[in-house]
Amino acid sequence: MRASIPQRSDYTFKANRNLGRHGWLRLTPAYGVKLVENILESSNTEEIILDPFSGTATTGLVAAARGHQAYSFDINPFLIWLGNAKSRNYTDDSLMDMREKVSQVLKEYKNYLNRDNWTPKIFKIDRWWSGDTLKIIAALRTTLVDRFGEPEDGYEYSLVWIAFSRLIIETSSAAFNHVSMSFQDRVIHHKFEHIEQLFLEIIEFAIASAKQNFVGRAKVLKMDSRNIISSQKLKFDKVITSPPYPNRMSYIRELRPYMYWTKFLHEAKEAGELDWLAIGGTWGIATSRLHSWTMQEEKLPDRVFSTVKNIKMSDGKNSNILSIYVLKYFHDMHLHLSSIRSVLKNKSKLFYIVGNSSFFGNSVDTAALLSDSMRMLGYSNINSSIVRKRNCNKALYEYCVSASWFSG
Ligand SMILES: C[S@@+](CC[C@H](N)C(=O)[O-])C[C@H]1O[C@@H](n2cnc3c(N)ncnc32)[C@H](O)[C@@H]1O
């Protein structure tokens, strides 16, 4: 029966590329706009929507476009910045001002070419950009900073920095033919004219899509979703989200070129520290720390422990550390599902898009294990259905786990 389940690229980040603001920057694990739209179809009145794992703020943008109030949480500072930049309303005047300043920058930046411009401390930077290309984008960056300030200085000119982030990825040797970012065989040399033309095209694309203002509102807040603190006494009608999957995908790894160039990341050590905060994080120090990790909550569903035991007993390389990785993933998701209850309205509805995985032939049924956690934590109407097939060869699927919350 499962053989006939389609891959539905319209439910993935691929379909977002040409959808205005959704297409500004790519994050492979982003879900498709259509998926969120389908869930919101039944919301006839204005609602308060929460996405506790914002990523590129897909949920917030779709909800705000439909007139809802949306809040999203993330722990990654770059994604919080990006999500808020995508969720802003831009005035025509500010967009025109930005366009004029960018054309000035393009006239001036060549004066900076022979200076010692700042470049990020990315490991083996010459694998990403050829020496000449690096010189051009570094000079461009210095000139942009003179005109617009650094990205973290505020949101006024965030669009310029989003366009610059897109430029650095499009002039790099990053390849996107796998789920995770990899490298093309060789670095490409770009001429001045090509880089300038590309930057202008990106700016125009961003400006055109920034003109469309939101009916509702969306905001991204810094929050660890394992420990949700609601200072604003906000309560939510609906949760629509896609948390990390237990598949060792590292968001820091995927985002590092953007994060270094926008100075949200300064050195390799910091990347591991940040990934340790992320559920399912696995980059650098985040994996070795698993050896000394201790559980904060020991009451987890039985099926979590049996799944972990099967992985540990298998004879795969690193089976012990990977069994701890899986245990910590479900432990952290359990903490999240426990914590989020304090910000849910009575009769609120939750929708979690999650993916299964497999370690040494042992399947990890994420949807079933999270459903077990929900049951333990008092949620009702728990249901799980397959949304799409993720991979043509392996039995990897995406599921929607839905539930209701009745308080008191
Ligand atoms: C699968 S992505 C979300 C993708 C999103 N649906 C989109 O369309 O872009 C999961 C997100 O959860 C965030 N995250 C991981 N651990 C977190 C935590 N403890 N608290 C808040 N956010 C977290 C990651 O930084 C990442 O942005």
The ligand as an SDF file (V2000), in Angstrom:
LIG
                    3D

 27 29  0  0  0  0  0  0  0  0999 V2000
   12.6620   21.5220   10.6810 C   0  0  0  0  0  0  0  0  0  0  0  0
   13.1870   23.1120   11.1590 S   0  0  0  0  0  0  0  0  0  0  0  0
   11.7230   24.0330   10.9670 C   0  0  0  0  0  0  0  0  0  0  0  0
   11.4550   24.3500    9.5300 C   0  0  0  0  0  0  0  0  0  0  0  0
   10.2690   25.2600    9.3470 C   0  0  0  0  0  0  0  0  0  0  0  0
    9.0130   24.5310    9.4210 N   0  0  0  0  0  0  0  0  0  0  0  0
   10.3830   25.9760    8.0080 C   0  0  0  0  0  0  0  0  0  0  0  0
    9.4550   25.8500    7.1930 O   0  0  0  0  0  0  0  0  0  0  0  0
   11.4060   26.6270    7.7680 O   0  0  0  0  0  0  0  0  0  0  0  0
   13.3440   22.9870   12.8930 C   0  0  0  0  0  0  0  0  0  0  0  0
   13.7690   24.2630   13.6060 C   0  0  0  0  0  0  0  0  0  0  0  0
   13.7500   24.0070   15.0180 O   0  0  0  0  0  0  0  0  0  0  0  0
   14.7440   24.8140   15.6260 C   0  0  0  0  0  0  0  0  0  0  0  0
   15.0280   24.2820   16.9610 N   0  0  0  0  0  0  0  0  0  0  0  0
   15.7530   23.1800   17.2810 C   0  0  0  0  0  0  0  0  0  0  0  0
   15.8090   23.0220   18.6110 N   0  0  0  0  0  0  0  0  0  0  0  0
   15.0760   24.0100   19.1570 C   0  0  0  0  0  0  0  0  0  0  0  0
   14.7360   24.3680   20.4910 C   0  0  0  0  0  0  0  0  0  0  0  0
   15.2060   23.6800   21.5400 N   0  0  0  0  0  0  0  0  0  0  0  0
   13.9430   25.4440   20.6740 N   0  0  0  0  0  0  0  0  0  0  0  0
   13.4860   26.1810   19.6200 C   0  0  0  0  0  0  0  0  0  0  0  0
   13.7890   25.8890   18.3360 N   0  0  0  0  0  0  0  0  0  0  0  0
   14.5680   24.8220   18.1060 C   0  0  0  0  0  0  0  0  0  0  0  0
   15.9100   24.7470   14.6470 C   0  0  0  0  0  0  0  0  0  0  0  0
   16.7890   25.8430   14.8530 O   0  0  0  0  0  0  0  0  0  0  0  0
   15.1800   24.7810   13.3020 C   0  0  0  0  0  0  0  0  0  0  0  0
   15.0910   26.0960   12.8450 O   0  0  0  0  0  0  0  0  0  0  0  0
  1  2  1  0
  2  3  1  0
  2 10  1  0
  3  4  1  0
  4  5  1  0
  5  6  1  0
  5  7  1  0
  7  8  2  0
  7  9  1  0
 10 11  1  0
 11 12  1  0
 11 26  1  0
 12 13  1  0
 13 14  1  0
 13 24  1  0
 14 15  1  0
 14 23  1  0
 15 16  2  0
 16 17  1  0
 17 18  1  0
 17 23  2  0
 18 19  1  0
 18 20  2  0
 20 21  1  0
 21 22  2  0
 22 23  1  0
 24 25  1  0
 24 26  1  0
 26 27  1  0
M  CHG  2   2   1   9  -1
M  END
$$$$
